[in-house]
């Protein structure tokens, strides 16, 4: 079985990601089917203790995989927004990129 | 083309005759080929619903990997049957990333040996096959018996799970790493790291355009995680009984 660390930590991470996802939808994350499903699964299998049986390990792996999915999608989206979504830069921004400042021309280009 | 705006308020799931359905307000979600979107696993439906509910102003389909996988399973756009899917998957073994080794530079060769040898050994042990690795340009010589073993093993998965497995293999460019994931021997993060070993090595040597590196890394993690989760959710005994998965 893969080295997964503490199940409690995975659960916390997963709930944090679900909170992020719900924030985008503008609804309390405890109301979402995903939150309820995750909590029910963890409670039913008691996947919080240190020693886990096979079924518990499988659930933990699933939770860790889902956590990875949610986190990676959020990070990918953030990077996409930062570097792909800005649209065209103004001449001032472009100049700034290469360390220049546009000259002040109070009277216009003339 | 401009992105589609989020046109629904509420996302919910319901159970229909064929399986679990996704409702966007009162509309039932359909596949690109206009079939009713039905999934065999409730957990999978919940995760898909979460993808749709996570969309803010515009729908970013490129982030909705589980939805995409379900659409592929339902529409089967490449029109492949089970045998063809399995053959495509096993064919990857011939060019498996972790079997293809460099001789130069020595540091990279060493890194590949240290990181990849244990995974090859694990697969050889787990499946009782010979795989090996090679520095030859034609790659490793995989015995027919090894391929047969993997073909047999993959045949035990249903069509939905197979779509997921083939997806993970094409993303990671490695059958062995994908089996490592499916068998829960390694985590997604580790599988992705091993898949990108040479890139990571080059980045450590030469530096990176930081955001581009992270961008590719996040995207590969997301896809590998989605594929793995998809396979597991479609293979669980509670799910396998479902009509949708009878092939």
Interface residues (C-beta under 8 A of the other chain):
Chain A: X1 X2 X3 X4 X18 X21 X22 X24 X25 X27 X32 X33 X34 X37 X57 X58 X61 X62 X64 X65 X66 X68 X69 X72 X73 X75 X76 X77 X79 X80 X82 X83
Chain B: X12 X13 X42 X43 X46 X47 X49 X50 X53 X54 X55 X56 X60 X63 X65 X66 X184 X185 X186 X187 X188 X189 X190 X211 X212 X214 X215 X218 X219 X221 X222 X225 X226 X228 X229 X232 X233
